[in-house]
Amino acid sequence: MANKFKVLIIEDETAISNFIATTLKSNGYMVLLSSSGKEALSMIASHCPDVILLDLGLPDIDGLEILKQLRKWSSIPVIIVSARVNEEEKVEALDAGADDYITKPFGTSELLARIRTAMRHASQNNTIQNDKFSVKGLSIDFGKRLVIIDGKEIHLTQIEFKIVSLLAKSQGRVLTYDQIIAELWGPYAVKDNQILRVNMANIRRKLEKNPAEPQYIFTEVGVGYRMVDE
């Protein structure tokens, strides 16, 4: 299945680029390489990759600027691959439209899993059109506004349902606090994470067997929330 997919690696460090390329090729992916921002933007337009692995620290154009330019015309899944560990930079990249963020150094298994998740997320529009979502005993019927766990209907408030639905429709992808707030309360809403945290605490009490060890909705500390992927 992987050999249907083309991955563009935008990375100026040759050793890292070659390591990633070798890993992907051995797992059946087609690989394209770019070491600069200008070249990368040209290759994206001409080769239409299925997934992009983007380093933020490029020599000519900052990776974040490439992402912002790309998002003006394309929804190709982008996974940030960076040595930068600052949470604010992660949030900025995710808010700008990145699908995921992986920090160097990383293992091959983690990288491959992130790519598979990004691909599933990209194809989820077909699933969501069915107006239903299901994972690990949790079922959501978006049209009927029903949430069911192991056959039992769970009552959520309107805001709680919107939060759960938003995360479910972005399954496996981190949504930042600001993204969720803007989606629910509008782009000019006060960026107050407290009201979101209160709602999430209520959601977990209703959905999780043990709210302290959630199995459905995970917290990316300082960044946002992610719905469990299969």
MARBA-3410 file (N, C-alpha, C, O; in Angstrom, 1 decimal):
230
0.8,-1.2,0.0,0.0,0.0,0.0,0.9,1.3,0.0,0.5,2.2,-0.7 ~ 2.0,1.2,0.8,2.8,2.4,0.9,3.4,2.8,-0.5,3.6,4.0,-0.7 ~ 3.6,1.9,-1.4,4.3,2.2,-2.6,3.4,3.1,-3.5,3.9,3.6,-4.6 ~ 2.2,3.4,-3.2,1.4,4.3,-3.9,1.7,5.8,-3.5,1.3,6.7,-4.2 ~ 2.4,6.0,-2.4,2.6,7.3,-1.9,4.0,7.9,-2.1,5.0,7.2,-2.1
4.0,9.2,-2.4,5.2,9.9,-2.7,5.5,10.9,-1.6,4.6,11.7,-1.2 ~ 6.7,10.8,-1.0,7.0,11.7,0.1,8.1,12.6,-0.3,9.2,12.2,-0.8 ~ 7.9,13.9,0.0,8.9,14.9,-0.3,9.6,15.3,1.1,9.0,15.7,2.0 ~ 10.9,15.1,1.1,11.7,15.4,2.3,12.4,16.7,2.1,13.2,16.8,1.2 ~ 12.1,17.7,2.9,12.7,19.1,2.8,13.6,19.2,4.0,13.2,19.6,5.1
14.9,19.0,3.7,15.9,18.9,4.8,17.2,19.2,4.3,17.7,18.7,3.3 ~ 18.0,20.2,4.9,19.3,20.6,4.4,20.4,19.8,5.0,21.6,19.9,4.5 ~ 20.2,19.0,6.0,21.3,18.2,6.6,21.3,16.9,5.8,20.4,16.0,6.0 ~ 22.3,16.6,5.1,22.4,15.5,4.2,22.3,14.2,4.9,21.6,13.2,4.4 ~ 22.9,14.0,6.0,22.9,12.8,6.8,21.5,12.4,7.2,21.1,11.3,7.1
20.8,13.4,7.7,19.4,13.2,8.2,18.5,12.9,7.0,17.7,12.0,7.0 ~ 18.7,13.7,5.9,17.9,13.5,4.7,18.0,12.1,4.2,17.1,11.4,3.8 ~ 19.3,11.6,4.1,19.6,10.3,3.6,19.0,9.2,4.5,18.5,8.2,4.0 ~ 19.1,9.4,5.8,18.6,8.4,6.7,17.1,8.3,6.5,16.6,7.1,6.5 ~ 16.4,9.4,6.5,14.9,9.3,6.3,14.6,8.7,5.0,13.7,7.8,4.9
15.3,9.1,3.9,15.0,8.6,2.6,15.2,7.0,2.5,14.4,6.3,1.9 ~ 16.3,6.6,3.1,16.6,5.1,3.1,15.5,4.4,3.9,15.0,3.3,3.4 ~ 15.0,4.9,5.0,14.0,4.3,5.8,12.7,4.2,5.0,12.0,3.2,4.9 ~ 12.3,5.3,4.3,11.1,5.3,3.6,11.1,4.4,2.3,10.1,3.7,2.1 ~ 12.2,4.4,1.6,12.4,3.6,0.4,12.3,2.1,0.8,11.7,1.3,0.1
12.8,1.7,2.0,12.8,0.3,2.4,11.4,-0.1,2.8,11.1,-1.3,3.0 ~ 10.5,0.9,3.0,9.1,0.6,3.4,8.2,0.9,2.2,7.0,1.0,2.4 ~ 8.8,1.0,1.0,7.9,1.1,-0.2,7.5,2.4,-0.6,6.7,2.5,-1.6 ~ 8.0,3.5,0.0,7.6,4.9,-0.4,8.4,5.4,-1.5,9.6,5.0,-1.6 ~ 7.9,6.2,-2.4,8.7,6.9,-3.4,9.2,8.2,-2.6,8.4,8.8,-1.8
10.4,8.6,-2.9,11.0,9.7,-2.2,11.6,10.7,-3.1,12.2,10.5,-4.1 ~ 11.3,12.0,-2.7,11.8,13.2,-3.4,12.6,13.9,-2.3,12.2,14.0,-1.2 ~ 13.7,14.6,-2.7,14.6,15.3,-1.8,14.7,16.7,-2.2,14.9,17.1,-3.4 ~ 14.7,17.6,-1.2,15.0,19.0,-1.4,15.8,19.6,-0.2,15.4,19.2,0.9 ~ 16.7,20.4,-0.5,17.6,21.0,0.6,17.4,22.5,0.8,18.1,23.1,1.6
16.5,23.1,0.0,16.2,24.5,0.2,14.7,24.8,0.0,14.0,24.0,-0.6 ~ 14.3,25.9,0.5,12.9,26.3,0.5,12.4,26.6,-0.9,11.4,26.2,-1.3 ~ 13.2,27.4,-1.7,12.8,27.7,-3.0,12.6,26.5,-3.9,11.7,26.4,-4.6 ~ 13.6,25.6,-3.8,13.5,24.4,-4.6,12.3,23.6,-4.1,11.6,23.0,-5.0 ~ 12.1,23.5,-2.8,11.0,22.7,-2.3,9.6,23.2,-2.8,8.8,22.4,-3.2
9.4,24.5,-2.8,8.2,25.1,-3.3,7.9,24.7,-4.8,6.8,24.5,-5.2 ~ 9.0,24.8,-5.6,8.9,24.4,-7.0,8.6,22.9,-7.1,7.7,22.5,-8.0 ~ 9.2,22.1,-6.3,9.0,20.6,-6.4,7.6,20.2,-6.0,7.0,19.3,-6.5 ~ 7.1,20.9,-4.9,5.7,20.7,-4.5,4.7,20.9,-5.6,3.8,20.1,-5.8 ~ 4.9,22.0,-6.3,4.0,22.3,-7.4,4.1,21.4,-8.6,3.1,21.1,-9.2
5.3,20.9,-8.9,5.5,20.1,-10.1,5.3,18.6,-9.8,4.9,17.9,-10.7 ~ 5.6,18.1,-8.6,5.5,16.7,-8.3,4.3,16.3,-7.5,4.0,15.1,-7.4 ~ 3.6,17.2,-6.9,2.4,16.9,-6.1,2.6,15.7,-5.1,1.9,14.7,-5.3 ~ 3.5,15.8,-4.2,3.7,14.7,-3.2,2.5,14.5,-2.4,1.6,15.3,-2.2 ~ 2.4,13.2,-1.8,1.3,12.9,-1.0,1.5,13.3,0.5,0.5,13.6,1.2
2.8,13.4,0.9,3.1,13.8,2.2,4.4,14.6,2.1,5.3,14.3,1.3 ~ 4.5,15.6,3.0,5.8,16.4,3.0,6.3,16.4,4.4,5.6,16.6,5.4 ~ 7.6,16.1,4.5,8.4,16.1,5.8,9.2,17.4,5.7,10.1,17.5,4.9 ~ 8.9,18.3,6.6,9.5,19.7,6.5,10.3,20.1,7.7,9.8,20.1,8.8 ~ 11.6,20.4,7.4,12.5,20.9,8.5,12.3,22.4,8.6,12.1,23.1,7.5
12.3,22.9,9.8,12.0,24.4,9.9,13.3,25.2,9.7,13.2,26.3,9.2 ~ 14.5,24.6,9.9,15.7,25.4,9.8,16.4,25.2,8.5,17.5,24.7,8.4 ~ 15.8,25.8,7.5,16.4,25.7,6.1,17.3,26.9,5.9,17.1,28.0,6.5 ~ 18.2,26.8,4.9,19.2,27.9,4.7,18.6,29.2,4.1,19.1,30.3,4.4 ~ 17.6,29.1,3.3,17.1,30.3,2.5,15.8,30.8,3.0,15.6,32.0,3.1
14.8,29.9,3.3,13.5,30.3,3.7,13.1,29.5,5.0,13.3,28.3,5.0 ~ 12.7,30.2,6.0,12.2,29.4,7.2,11.1,28.5,6.8,10.2,28.8,6.1 ~ 11.2,27.3,7.4,10.2,26.2,7.1,8.8,26.7,7.4,7.8,26.3,6.7 ~ 8.6,27.5,8.4,7.3,28.0,8.7,6.7,28.9,7.6,5.5,28.8,7.4 ~ 7.6,29.6,7.0,7.1,30.5,5.9,6.7,29.6,4.7,5.7,29.9,4.0
7.4,28.5,4.4,7.1,27.6,3.4,5.7,27.0,3.7,4.8,26.9,2.8 ~ 5.5,26.6,4.9,4.2,26.0,5.3,3.0,27.0,5.0,2.0,26.7,4.5 ~ 3.3,28.3,5.4,2.2,29.3,5.3,1.9,29.5,3.8,0.8,29.7,3.4 ~ 3.0,29.6,3.0,2.7,29.7,1.5,2.0,28.6,0.9,1.1,28.7,0.1 ~ 2.4,27.3,1.4,1.7,26.1,0.9,0.3,26.1,1.2,-0.6,25.7,0.4
-0.1,26.5,2.4,-1.5,26.4,2.9,-2.4,27.4,2.2,-3.6,27.3,2.3 ~ -1.8,28.3,1.4,-2.7,29.2,0.6,-3.3,28.5,-0.6,-4.3,29.0,-1.1 ~ -2.7,27.4,-1.0,-3.3,26.7,-2.2,-3.3,25.2,-2.1,-3.8,24.6,-3.0 ~ -2.8,24.6,-1.0,-2.8,23.2,-0.9,-3.0,22.6,0.5,-2.7,23.3,1.5 ~ -3.6,21.5,0.6,-3.9,20.8,1.8,-3.1,19.5,2.0,-3.4,18.6,2.8
-2.0,19.4,1.2,-1.1,18.3,1.3,-0.6,18.1,2.8,-0.2,19.1,3.4 ~ -0.7,16.9,3.3,-0.3,16.7,4.7,1.2,17.1,4.9,2.1,16.7,4.1 ~ 1.4,17.9,5.9,2.8,18.3,6.3,3.2,17.9,7.7,2.5,18.2,8.6 ~ 4.3,17.2,7.8,4.8,16.8,9.1,6.1,17.6,9.4,7.0,17.5,8.6 ~ 6.1,18.4,10.4,7.3,19.1,10.7,8.3,18.2,11.4,7.9,17.5,12.3
9.5,18.2,10.9,10.6,17.4,11.4,11.7,18.4,11.8,12.4,18.9,11.0 ~ 11.8,18.6,13.1,12.7,19.7,13.6,13.4,19.4,14.9,12.9,18.6,15.7 ~ 14.5,20.0,15.1,15.2,19.9,16.4,14.7,20.9,17.4,15.1,20.9,18.5 ~ 13.9,21.8,16.9,13.3,22.8,17.8,12.3,22.2,18.7,11.3,21.5,18.3 ~ 12.5,22.4,20.0,11.6,21.7,21.0,10.7,22.7,21.7,9.9,22.3,22.6
10.8,24.0,21.4,10.0,25.0,22.1,8.5,24.8,21.8,8.1,24.7,20.6 ~ 7.7,24.8,22.9,6.3,24.5,22.7,5.6,25.6,21.8,4.7,25.3,21.0 ~ 6.0,26.9,22.0,5.5,28.0,21.2,5.7,27.8,19.7,4.8,28.1,18.9 ~ 6.8,27.2,19.4,7.1,27.0,18.0,6.3,25.9,17.4,5.8,25.9,16.3 ~ 6.1,24.8,18.2,5.2,23.7,17.8,3.8,24.3,17.6,3.2,23.9,16.6
3.3,25.1,18.5,1.9,25.6,18.4,1.8,26.5,17.2,0.9,26.4,16.4 ~ 2.9,27.3,16.9,2.8,28.2,15.7,2.8,27.4,14.5,2.0,27.7,13.5 ~ 3.5,26.3,14.4,3.5,25.5,13.2,2.2,24.8,13.0,1.7,24.7,11.9 ~ 1.6,24.2,14.1,0.3,23.6,14.0,-0.8,24.6,13.6,-1.7,24.2,12.9 ~ -0.7,25.7,14.2,-1.7,26.8,13.9,-1.6,27.2,12.4,-2.6,27.6,11.8
-0.4,27.1,11.9,-0.2,27.5,10.5,-0.6,26.5,9.5,-0.6,26.7,8.3 ~ -1.0,25.3,10.0,-1.5,24.3,9.1,-0.8,23.0,9.1,-1.1,22.1,8.2 ~ 0.3,22.8,9.9,1.0,21.5,9.9,0.1,20.4,10.5,-0.8,20.7,11.3 ~ 0.2,19.2,10.0,-0.6,18.1,10.4,0.0,17.4,11.6,-0.7,16.8,12.4 ~ 1.3,17.5,11.8,1.9,16.9,12.9,3.3,17.5,13.1,3.8,18.3,12.3
4.0,17.1,14.2,5.3,17.7,14.6,6.1,16.6,15.2,5.6,16.0,16.3 ~ 7.2,16.2,14.7,8.1,15.2,15.3,9.4,15.9,15.6,10.0,16.5,14.7 ~ 10.0,15.6,16.8,11.2,16.3,17.2,12.4,15.4,17.0,12.3,14.2,17.4 ~ 13.5,15.9,16.5,14.7,15.2,16.3,15.4,15.0,17.7,15.3,15.9,18.5 ~ 16.0,13.9,18.0,16.1,12.7,17.2,14.8,11.9,17.4,14.1,12.0,18.4
14.5,11.0,16.4,13.3,10.2,16.4,13.6,8.8,15.9,14.6,8.6,15.2 ~ 12.8,7.8,16.2,12.9,6.5,15.8,12.2,6.3,14.5,11.3,7.0,14.1 ~ 12.6,5.3,13.7,12.0,5.0,12.4,10.5,4.6,12.6,9.7,4.9,11.8 ~ 10.2,3.8,13.6,8.9,3.4,13.8,7.9,4.5,14.1,6.8,4.6,13.6 ~ 8.4,5.5,14.9,7.6,6.7,15.2,7.4,7.5,13.9,6.2,7.9,13.6
8.4,7.7,13.1,8.3,8.4,11.8,7.3,7.8,10.9,6.4,8.5,10.4 ~ 7.4,6.5,10.7,6.5,5.8,9.8,5.0,5.8,10.3,4.1,6.0,9.6 ~ 4.9,5.8,11.7,3.5,5.8,12.2,2.9,7.2,12.0,1.7,7.3,11.7 ~ 3.7,8.3,12.1,3.2,9.6,11.9,2.8,9.8,10.5,1.8,10.5,10.2 ~ 3.6,9.2,9.5,3.2,9.3,8.1,1.9,8.6,7.8,1.1,9.2,7.1
1.8,7.4,8.4,0.5,6.7,8.2,-0.7,7.5,8.7,-1.7,7.5,8.1 ~ -0.5,8.1,9.9,-1.6,8.9,10.5,-1.9,10.1,9.6,-3.1,10.4,9.4 ~ -0.9,10.8,9.1,-1.1,11.9,8.2,-1.9,11.5,7.0,-2.8,12.2,6.5 ~ -1.5,10.3,6.4,-2.2,9.8,5.2,-3.7,9.5,5.5,-4.6,9.8,4.7 ~ -3.9,8.9,6.7,-5.3,8.6,7.1,-6.1,9.9,7.3,-7.3,10.0,6.9
-5.5,10.9,7.9,-6.1,12.1,8.1,-6.5,12.8,6.8,-7.6,13.4,6.6 ~ -5.6,12.7,5.8,-5.9,13.3,4.5,-7.0,12.6,3.8,-7.7,13.3,3.0 ~ -7.2,11.3,4.0,-8.3,10.6,3.4,-9.6,10.5,4.2,-10.6,9.9,3.8 ~ -9.6,11.2,5.3,-10.7,11.1,6.2,-12.0,11.8,5.7,-13.1,11.5,6.2 ~ -11.8,12.7,4.8,-13.0,13.4,4.3,-14.0,12.4,3.7,-15.2,12.6,3.9
-13.5,11.3,3.2,-14.5,10.3,2.7,-15.2,9.6,3.8,-16.4,9.3,3.7 ~ -14.5,9.4,4.9,-15.1,8.8,6.1,-16.1,9.7,6.8,-17.2,9.3,7.1 ~ -15.7,11.0,6.9,-16.6,11.9,7.6,-17.9,12.2,6.8,-18.9,12.5,7.4 ~ -17.8,12.0,5.5,-19.0,12.2,4.7,-20.1,11.2,5.0,-21.3,11.5,4.8 ~ -19.7,10.1,5.6,-20.7,9.1,6.1,-21.4,9.6,7.4,-22.3,8.9,7.8
-20.9,10.7,7.9,-21.5,11.3,9.1,-21.3,10.5,10.4,-22.1,10.7,11.3 ~ -20.4,9.6,10.4,-20.2,8.7,11.6,-18.7,8.5,11.8,-17.8,8.7,10.9 ~ -18.4,8.3,13.1,-17.0,8.1,13.5,-17.0,6.9,14.5,-17.9,6.9,15.4 ~ -16.0,6.1,14.5,-15.9,5.0,15.4,-14.4,4.6,15.7,-13.6,4.5,14.8 ~ -14.1,4.5,17.0,-12.8,4.0,17.4,-12.8,3.5,18.8,-13.4,4.1,19.7
-12.3,2.3,19.0,-12.2,1.7,20.4,-13.4,1.7,21.2,-13.4,2.1,22.4 ~ -14.6,1.4,20.6,-15.8,1.4,21.4,-16.5,2.7,21.5,-17.7,2.7,21.9 ~ -15.9,3.8,21.0,-16.5,5.1,21.0,-17.1,5.3,19.6,-16.4,5.2,18.6 ~ -18.4,5.6,19.5,-19.1,5.9,18.2,-19.7,7.3,18.3,-20.3,7.6,19.3 ~ -19.6,8.0,17.2,-20.2,9.3,17.1,-21.0,9.4,15.8,-20.5,9.1,14.8
-22.3,9.8,16.0,-23.1,10.0,14.8,-23.3,11.5,14.7,-24.1,12.1,15.5 ~ -22.6,12.2,13.8,-22.6,13.6,13.8,-23.9,14.2,13.4,-24.4,15.2,14.0 ~ -24.6,13.5,12.5,-26.0,14.0,12.1,-27.0,14.0,13.2,-27.8,14.9,13.4 ~ -27.0,12.8,13.9,-28.0,12.7,15.0,-27.5,13.2,16.3,-28.2,13.2,17.3 ~ -26.2,13.7,16.4,-25.6,14.2,17.6,-25.6,13.2,18.7,-26.0,13.5,19.8
-25.2,12.0,18.4,-25.2,10.9,19.3,-23.7,10.5,19.6,-22.9,10.4,18.7 ~ -23.5,10.3,20.9,-22.2,9.8,21.3,-22.4,8.5,22.1,-23.2,8.5,23.1 ~ -21.9,7.4,21.7,-22.1,6.1,22.3,-20.8,5.4,22.7,-19.9,5.4,21.8 ~ -20.7,4.9,23.9,-19.5,4.1,24.3,-20.0,2.7,24.7,-20.8,2.6,25.6 ~ -19.4,1.7,24.0,-19.8,0.3,24.3,-21.3,0.1,24.4,-21.8,-0.6,25.3
-22.0,0.8,23.5,-23.5,0.6,23.4,-24.3,1.5,24.3,-25.5,1.5,24.2 ~ -23.6,2.3,25.1,-24.3,3.2,26.1,-24.2,4.6,25.6,-23.2,5.1,25.3 ~ -25.4,5.3,25.5,-25.5,6.7,25.0,-24.9,7.6,26.1,-25.3,7.5,27.3 ~ -24.0,8.5,25.7,-23.4,9.5,26.6,-24.0,10.9,26.4,-24.0,11.3,25.2 ~ -24.5,11.5,27.4,-25.0,12.9,27.2,-23.9,13.9,27.3,-23.3,14.0,28.3
-23.8,14.7,26.3,-22.8,15.8,26.3,-23.6,17.1,26.0,-24.6,17.1,25.3 ~ -23.1,18.2,26.6,-23.7,19.5,26.3,-23.3,19.9,24.9,-22.5,19.2,24.2 ~ -23.9,20.9,24.4,-23.7,21.3,23.0,-22.2,21.7,22.8,-21.7,21.2,21.8 ~ -21.6,22.4,23.7,-20.2,22.7,23.5,-19.3,21.5,23.6,-18.4,21.3,22.9 ~ -19.6,20.6,24.6,-18.8,19.4,24.7,-18.9,18.5,23.4,-17.9,18.0,23.0
-20.1,18.4,22.9,-20.3,17.7,21.6,-19.5,18.3,20.5,-18.8,17.6,19.7 ~ -19.4,19.6,20.4,-18.7,20.3,19.4,-17.2,20.0,19.5,-16.5,19.8,18.5 ~ -16.7,20.0,20.7,-15.3,19.7,21.0,-14.9,18.3,20.6,-13.9,18.1,19.9 ~ -15.7,17.4,21.0,-15.5,16.0,20.7,-15.6,15.7,19.2,-14.7,15.0,18.6 ~ -16.6,16.3,18.5,-16.7,16.2,17.1,-15.5,16.8,16.3,-15.0,16.2,15.4
-15.1,17.9,16.8,-14.0,18.6,16.1,-12.7,17.7,16.2,-12.0,17.6,15.2 ~ -12.5,17.1,17.3,-11.3,16.3,17.5,-11.4,15.0,16.7,-10.5,14.5,16.1 ~ -12.7,14.4,16.7,-12.9,13.2,16.0,-12.7,13.4,14.5,-12.1,12.5,13.8 ~ -13.1,14.5,13.9,-12.9,14.8,12.5,-11.5,15.1,12.1,-11.1,15.1,11.0 ~ -10.6,15.3,13.2,-9.2,15.5,12.9,-8.4,14.4,13.6,-7.3,14.6,14.1
-9.0,13.2,13.6,-8.4,12.1,14.4,-7.0,11.9,14.1,-6.5,11.9,13.0 ~ -6.2,11.7,15.2,-4.7,11.5,15.1,-3.9,12.8,14.9,-2.7,12.8,15.0 ~ -4.6,13.9,14.7,-3.9,15.2,14.5,-4.1,16.1,15.8,-5.1,16.1,16.4 ~ -3.0,16.7,16.2,-3.1,17.7,17.3,-3.8,18.9,16.9,-3.4,19.5,15.9 ~ -4.8,19.3,17.6,-5.4,20.6,17.4,-5.0,21.5,18.6,-5.1,21.1,19.7
-4.5,22.7,18.3,-4.0,23.6,19.3,-5.2,24.2,20.1,-6.3,24.2,19.6 ~ -4.9,24.7,21.3,-5.9,25.3,22.0,-6.6,26.4,21.2,-7.8,26.6,21.2 ~ -5.8,27.3,20.6,-6.3,28.4,19.8,-7.2,28.0,18.6,-8.2,28.6,18.3 ~ -6.8,26.9,18.0,-7.5,26.4,16.9,-8.9,25.9,17.3,-9.9,26.2,16.7 ~ -9.0,25.2,18.5,-10.3,24.8,19.0,-11.1,25.9,19.4,-12.3,26.0,19.1
-10.5,26.9,20.1,-11.3,28.1,20.6,-11.8,28.8,19.4,-13.0,29.3,19.4 ~ -11.0,29.1,18.4,-11.5,29.8,17.2,-12.6,29.1,16.5,-13.5,29.7,16.0 ~ -12.5,27.8,16.4,-13.5,27.0,15.7,-14.9,27.0,16.5,-15.9,27.1,15.9 ~ -14.8,27.0,17.8,-16.0,26.9,18.6,-16.6,28.3,18.9,-17.8,28.5,18.9 ~ -15.7,29.2,19.2,-16.2,30.5,19.7,-15.9,31.7,18.7,-16.3,32.8,19.0
-15.3,31.4,17.6,-15.0,32.4,16.6,-13.6,32.9,16.6,-13.0,32.8,17.7 ~ -13.1,33.5,15.5,-11.7,33.9,15.4,-11.3,35.0,16.4,-10.2,35.3,16.6 ~ -12.3,35.8,16.8,-12.0,36.9,17.7,-12.3,36.6,19.2,-12.3,37.5,20.0 ~ -12.5,35.3,19.5,-12.8,34.9,20.9,-11.5,35.1,21.7,-10.4,35.1,21.2 ~ -11.7,35.4,23.0,-10.6,35.6,23.9,-9.8,34.2,24.0,-10.5,33.2,24.2
-8.5,34.3,23.8,-7.7,33.0,23.8,-7.5,32.6,25.3,-6.4,32.7,25.8 ~ -8.6,32.1,25.9,-8.6,31.7,27.3,-8.7,30.2,27.4,-9.8,29.6,27.1 ~ -7.6,29.5,27.7,-7.6,28.1,27.7,-8.4,27.5,28.9,-8.7,26.3,28.8 ~ -8.7,28.3,29.9,-9.3,27.8,31.1,-10.7,27.2,30.8,-11.0,26.1,31.3 ~ -11.5,27.9,30.0,-12.9,27.4,29.7,-12.8,26.2,28.9,-13.6,25.3,29.0
-11.8,26.0,28.0,-11.6,24.8,27.3,-11.2,23.7,28.2,-11.7,22.5,28.0 ~ -10.3,23.9,29.1,-9.8,22.9,30.0,-11.0,22.4,30.9,-11.1,21.2,31.2 ~ -11.9,23.3,31.3,-13.0,22.9,32.2,-13.9,22.0,31.4,-14.4,21.0,31.9 ~ -14.2,22.4,30.1,-15.0,21.5,29.3,-14.4,20.2,29.0,-15.1,19.1,29.0 ~ -13.1,20.2,28.8,-12.4,18.9,28.6,-12.4,18.0,29.8,-12.5,16.8,29.7
-12.3,18.6,31.0,-12.4,17.8,32.2,-13.8,17.2,32.3,-13.9,16.0,32.7 ~ -14.8,17.9,32.0,-16.2,17.3,32.0,-16.3,16.2,30.9,-17.0,15.2,31.2 ~ -15.8,16.4,29.8,-15.8,15.4,28.7,-15.2,14.1,29.2,-15.7,13.1,28.9 ~ -14.0,14.3,29.8,-13.3,13.1,30.2,-14.0,12.3,31.3,-14.0,11.1,31.3 ~ -14.7,13.0,32.2,-15.5,12.4,33.2,-16.6,11.5,32.6,-16.9,10.5,33.1
-17.1,12.0,31.4,-18.2,11.3,30.8,-17.7,10.2,29.9,-18.4,9.1,29.7 ~ -16.5,10.4,29.2,-16.1,9.4,28.2,-15.1,8.4,28.7,-15.1,7.2,28.3 ~ -14.3,8.8,29.7,-13.2,7.9,30.1,-13.5,7.1,31.3,-14.1,7.6,32.2 ~ -13.0,5.8,31.3,-13.1,5.0,32.5,-12.3,5.6,33.6,-12.7,5.6,34.8 ~ -11.1,6.1,33.3,-10.2,6.7,34.2,-9.8,8.0,33.6,-8.8,8.0,32.8
-10.4,9.2,34.0,-10.0,10.5,33.4,-8.6,10.8,33.5,-8.0,11.6,32.7 ~ -7.9,10.3,34.5,-6.5,10.6,34.7,-5.6,9.8,33.7,-4.5,10.2,33.5 ~ -6.1,8.8,33.1,-5.4,8.0,32.1,-6.3,7.8,30.9,-6.8,6.7,30.6 ~ -6.6,8.9,30.1,-7.5,8.8,29.0,-7.1,7.9,27.9,-5.9,7.7,27.6 ~ -8.1,7.3,27.3,-7.8,6.4,26.2,-8.4,7.0,24.8,-8.1,6.4,23.8
-9.1,8.0,24.9,-9.7,8.6,23.7,-9.1,10.0,23.3,-8.7,10.1,22.2 ~ -9.1,10.9,24.3,-8.6,12.2,24.0,-7.3,12.5,24.8,-7.4,12.5,26.0 ~ -6.2,12.7,24.1,-4.9,12.9,24.8,-4.5,14.4,24.8,-4.8,15.2,23.9 ~ -3.9,14.8,25.9,-3.4,16.2,26.0,-1.9,16.2,25.5,-1.1,15.5,25.9 ~ -1.6,17.2,24.6,-0.3,17.5,24.2,0.1,18.7,25.0,-0.3,19.8,24.7
0.8,18.5,26.1,1.0,19.5,27.1,1.6,20.8,26.5,2.6,20.8,25.8 ~ 0.9,21.9,26.8,1.3,23.2,26.3,0.9,23.5,24.9,1.2,24.6,24.3 ~ 0.3,22.5,24.2,0.0,22.6,22.8,-1.5,22.5,22.5,-2.1,23.4,21.9 ~ -2.1,21.4,22.8,-3.5,21.2,22.5,-4.0,19.8,22.8,-3.5,19.1,23.7 ~ -4.9,19.3,22.0,-5.5,17.9,22.2,-5.5,17.1,20.9,-5.5,17.7,19.8
-5.5,15.8,21.1,-5.5,14.9,20.0,-6.4,13.7,20.3,-6.4,13.1,21.3 ~ -7.3,13.4,19.3,-8.2,12.2,19.4,-7.3,11.0,19.1,-6.5,11.0,18.1 ~ -7.6,9.9,19.8,-6.8,8.7,19.6,-6.9,8.2,18.2,-8.0,8.3,17.5 ~ -5.8,7.8,17.6,-5.8,7.1,16.3,-5.9,5.6,16.5,-5.5,5.2,17.6 ~ -6.3,4.9,15.5,-6.4,3.5,15.7,-5.1,2.8,15.9,-5.0,1.6,16.0
END
